[in-house]
Amino acid sequence: MAVSQAEEAGFTRAQIAARVRKGEWLRDQRGVLRAADHPVTPRSRVRAAMLSVGSDATLVGRSAAFWWRLTDVAPHDVEIAVDHARQPRPRTGVRLVRRAIPPEDRVVVDGVAVTKKPATVLAAVASLGLDLGAQLMDRALQAGVGLEAMREVHRRTVGRHGAVVALQLLLLAAGGARSEAERTAHRLLRGAGIGGWTADHEVVLRGYGLAVLDIAFTDRRVLVEIDGWAYHRDLRAFLRDARRQNALMLDGWVVIRTNWFELRDSPDLFVRTVAEALAVQAPVLGLNFGGESGQILRVSPPKS
């Protein structure tokens, strides 16, 4: 609690000092007291920092994302926005940002003033960058943060540092992640010399009907299904995809699933998985995945 809160509760300065001398209360941040038996946690650090800076301060960025539980990782320094007119003294473990937070972007959550979720996500991804920012935005979208609400915040803050990264992620979230994932998968297969595939191959499955396969190795019956971000896969899509995948498996297809995150972070794993699936489908032959699309060249089995 803040020293001012203790005084409002009826403690005199002398009584506060006595409890501090006895070790019952510890001085945490400037002007903030903590009961000696209260453990220090990442959330208590945030609360103490906010009490220290004052009621007009606002928790922002990655610290705000942590407070909203959009991420489990607490930043090393608590990021707090204060008005340009204020000149608070530096505090250990606190990063002060000169920024006026509009009232429409501010809310009190569990006793702490914090930016609302859309503004929080955009500020956090700007500091995290494209890859980690994508993971946070995807998680936020799954948690119900509206894409249009984030777009509206971006329009109001377009000149702010990190706005370009935020715009990239908004475009990916709107569906661009899937199309970029498809282009990346095609590029990785060609770069690894894996041919014999067709993009957007149409098949008619018994008990299901027409299905368009993202990447199909038709003569090996190996299929690569590409997802964008997780939030696009709602319950209805999940049930539809499960029925579709069951029909594919009953028709003899080996189904490999990949996504934007794997293709960006672990491209070698994706290529290896495809190569191994193709090898399993032709166990007596070594395969040289070269040549043009639509061809698989057979060679002698590799030596062990």
C-alpha positions in Angstrom: 0.0 0.0 0.0 1.0 3.6 -0.4 2.1 5.6 2.6 -0.8 8.0 1.9 -3.2 5.0 2.1 -1.9 4.0 5.5 -2.4 7.6 6.7 -5.9 7.6 5.3 -6.5 4.4 7.3 -5.6 6.3 10.5 -1.9 5.5 11.0 0.3 8.4 12.0 3.7 9.0 10.6 5.2 7.8 14.0 3.1 4.6 13.9 4.2 3.9 10.3 7.9 4.4 11.2 7.5 2.2 14.2 6.2 -0.7 12.1 9.0 -0.2 9.6 11.6 -0.3 12.5 10.1 -3.5 13.8 10.2 -5.1 10.4 6.5 -5.6 10.1 6.3 -3.3 7.1 9.0 -3.0 4.4 9.6 0.0 2.2 9.1 -1.3 -1.3 9.0 1.5 -4.0 9.2 5.2 -3.2 6.3 6.0 -0.9 5.0 2.3 -0.9 4.9 -0.1 2.0 4.6 -3.9 1.9 3.7 -6.2 4.8 6.8 -8.4 5.6 4.8 -11.6 5.3 3.5 -10.6 1.8 5.7 -12.3 -0.9 7.1 -10.4 -3.8 5.5 -11.5 -7.0 5.6 -10.1 -10.6 2.1 -8.7 -10.0 2.9 -7.2 -6.6 5.9 -5.5 -8.3 3.5 -4.0 -10.9 1.1 -2.8 -8.2 3.9 -1.3 -6.0 5.3 0.5 -9.1 1.9 2.0 -10.0 1.3 3.1 -6.4 4.6 4.8 -6.3 4.1 6.8 -9.5 0.6 7.9 -8.6 -3.1 7.5 -9.5 -2.8 9.5 -12.8 -0.2 7.0 -14.2 -1.2 4.2 -16.6 0.3 0.8 -17.1 1.1 0.3 -20.7 2.8 -2.0 -23.3 4.1 -5.4 -22.3 3.5 -4.7 -18.6 -0.2 -4.0 -19.4 -0.4 -7.2 -21.5 1.0 -9.1 -18.5 -1.6 -7.4 -16.2 -4.4 -8.4 -18.6 -2.9 -12.0 -18.5 -2.5 -11.9 -22.3 1.1 -13.1 -21.6 2.6 -15.1 -18.8 6.0 -13.4 -19.1 6.5 -10.3 -16.9 8.8 -7.7 -18.4 12.0 -6.9 -16.5 10.9 -3.3 -16.0 7.4 -2.1 -15.3 6.3 0.3 -18.1 4.3 3.2 -16.9 3.0 6.2 -18.9 2.8 9.6 -17.3 1.6 12.9 -18.7 4.2 15.1 -20.4 3.9 17.8 -17.7 5.0 15.4 -14.9 8.6 14.9 -13.9 8.6 11.9 -11.5 12.0 10.7 -10.1 13.5 7.5 -11.6 12.5 4.3 -9.8 14.3 1.0 -9.8 12.6 -1.5 -12.1 10.4 1.1 -13.6 10.5 2.5 -17.1 8.6 5.8 -17.4 7.1 6.8 -20.7 6.0 10.4 -21.5 2.6 9.7 -23.1 -0.9 11.1 -22.6 -3.3 8.1 -22.6 -6.8 9.1 -23.9 -9.6 8.4 -21.5 -11.2 6.0 -24.0 -8.1 3.8 -23.9 -7.8 3.7 -20.1 -9.6 1.4 -17.5 -9.0 0.3 -13.9 -8.5 -3.4 -13.6 -7.9 -5.0 -10.2 -7.1 -1.7 -8.7 -4.5 -0.7 -11.4 -5.1 1.9 -14.2 -4.1 0.2 -17.4 -4.7 0.7 -21.2 -7.6 -1.2 -22.6 -6.9 -4.5 -24.4 -6.8 -3.2 -28.0 -4.4 -0.4 -27.1 -2.4 -2.7 -24.9 -1.9 -5.3 -27.7 -0.8 -2.7 -30.2 1.7 -1.1 -27.9 3.1 -4.5 -26.8 3.6 -5.9 -30.3 5.4 -2.7 -31.3 8.1 -3.5 -28.8 8.1 -7.3 -29.3 8.6 -7.2 -33.1 7.0 -9.3 -35.8 7.5 -12.9 -34.6 6.8 -12.5 -30.8 4.3 -9.8 -31.6 2.4 -12.2 -33.8 2.1 -14.8 -31.0 0.8 -12.1 -28.6 -1.7 -10.8 -31.1 -2.9 -14.3 -32.0 -3.4 -15.1 -28.3 -5.2 -11.8 -27.8 -7.6 -12.5 -30.7 -8.3 -15.9 -29.2 -9.1 -14.2 -25.9 -11.7 -12.0 -27.6 -9.9 -8.8 -28.4 -11.6 -7.4 -31.5 -9.6 -7.0 -34.7 -11.7 -3.9 -35.6 -11.1 -2.3 -32.2 -7.3 -2.7 -32.7 -7.6 -1.2 -36.2 -9.4 1.8 -34.7 -6.6 2.3 -32.1 -4.0 2.0 -34.9 -5.7 4.7 -36.9 -5.5 7.1 -33.9 -1.8 6.3 -33.2 -0.4 5.8 -36.7 2.5 8.1 -36.1 3.7 6.3 -33.0 6.9 4.2 -32.8 6.2 0.6 -33.9 3.1 1.5 -35.9 4.6 -0.1 -39.0 5.0 -3.5 -37.2 1.5 -3.2 -35.7 0.1 -2.6 -39.2 1.9 -5.7 -40.6 0.4 -7.8 -37.8 -3.1 -6.4 -38.3 -2.9 -7.4 -42.0 -1.6 -10.9 -41.1 -4.4 -11.2 -38.5 -7.0 -10.3 -41.1 -6.1 -13.4 -43.1 -2.8 -12.5 -44.6 -1.0 -15.0 -42.4 -2.5 -17.9 -44.3 -1.6 -16.6 -47.7 1.9 -15.7 -46.6 2.2 -19.2 -45.0 1.2 -20.8 -48.4 3.8 -18.7 -50.3 6.4 -19.6 -47.7 5.6 -23.4 -47.9 5.8 -23.3 -51.7 9.2 -21.5 -51.5 10.6 -23.9 -48.9 9.6 -27.0 -50.9 11.1 -25.6 -54.1 14.3 -24.6 -52.2 14.6 -28.1 -50.8 14.2 -29.6 -54.2 10.9 -31.3 -53.3 8.7 -31.5 -56.4 5.7 -33.7 -57.4 3.1 -31.5 -55.7 0.1 -29.4 -56.9 -1.3 -26.4 -55.1 -5.1 -26.1 -54.6 -5.8 -29.6 -55.9 -9.5 -30.5 -56.0 -10.7 -34.0 -55.0 -14.2 -35.4 -54.3 -14.2 -37.4 -51.0 -16.8 -40.0 -50.2 -19.2 -38.9 -47.5 -17.8 -35.3 -47.7 -17.9 -33.9 -51.2 -15.5 -31.5 -52.9 -12.3 -30.6 -51.0 -9.5 -28.2 -52.1 -6.2 -29.5 -50.9 -3.5 -26.9 -50.1 -0.5 -28.9 -51.3 -1.1 -32.4 -52.7 1.4 -35.0 -53.7 -1.2 -36.9 -55.7 0.9 -40.0 -56.6 2.0 -40.5 -53.0 -1.3 -39.4 -51.4 0.5 -37.0 -49.1 -1.3 -33.7 -48.3 0.0 -30.6 -46.6 -2.8 -28.5 -44.9 -1.8 -24.9 -44.1 -3.3 -22.8 -41.3 -2.8 -19.2 -40.6 -3.3 -18.1 -37.0 -5.1 -20.1 -34.3 -7.9 -17.6 -33.7 -9.4 -18.2 -37.2 -10.1 -21.8 -36.1 -13.4 -21.5 -34.2 -15.4 -24.5 -33.1 -17.4 -24.7 -36.3 -14.3 -24.6 -38.4 -12.7 -27.2 -36.1 -15.6 -29.6 -36.5 -15.7 -29.1 -40.3 -12.0 -29.7 -40.6 -12.1 -32.8 -38.4 -14.8 -34.3 -40.7 -12.8 -33.3 -43.8 -9.6 -34.8 -42.4 -11.4 -38.1 -41.5 -12.7 -38.4 -45.0 -9.2 -37.8 -46.4 -7.6 -40.4 -44.1 -10.3 -42.9 -45.1 -9.4 -42.2 -48.8 -5.8 -43.1 -48.1 -4.2 -39.6 -47.6 -1.4 -38.9 -45.2 -2.3 -35.4 -43.8 0.4 -33.0 -42.6 -0.7 -29.9 -40.8 1.5 -26.8 -40.6 0.9 -23.1 -39.9 2.4 -19.6 -40.2 4.3 -19.9 -36.9 6.1 -23.2 -37.8 6.9 -22.0 -41.3 8.5 -18.9 -39.9 10.2 -20.4 -36.9 11.0 -24.0 -37.9 11.2 -24.2 -41.7 13.7 -27.1 -41.6 11.3 -29.1 -39.4 8.5 -28.6 -42.0 10.7 -29.7 -44.9 11.9 -32.7 -43.0 8.4 -33.8 -42.0 7.2 -33.6 -45.7 10.3 -35.6 -46.9 9.7 -38.3 -44.2 6.1 -38.6 -45.1 6.9 -39.0 -48.8 9.5 -41.6 -47.9 7.1 -43.6 -45.8 4.6 -43.7 -48.6 7.3 -45.2 -50.9 9.3 -47.4 -48.4 11.1 -49.5 -51.0 12.4 -46.6 -53.0 14.9 -43.8 -52.1 13.6 -40.5 -53.4 15.3 -37.6 -55.0 12.7 -34.8 -54.6 14.0 -32.9 -57.6 12.6 -31.8 -61.0 9.7 -29.8 -61.9 6.4 -29.6 -60.0 4.4 -32.8 -60.8 7.5 -35.1 -60.9 9.2 -37.3 -58.3 12.4 -38.9 -59.5 13.2 -42.4 -58.3 16.7 -43.4 -57.6 18.4 -46.2 -55.7 17.8 -46.6 -52.0 20.3 -44.5 -49.9 23.0 -46.3 -48.0 22.5 -46.5 -44.3 
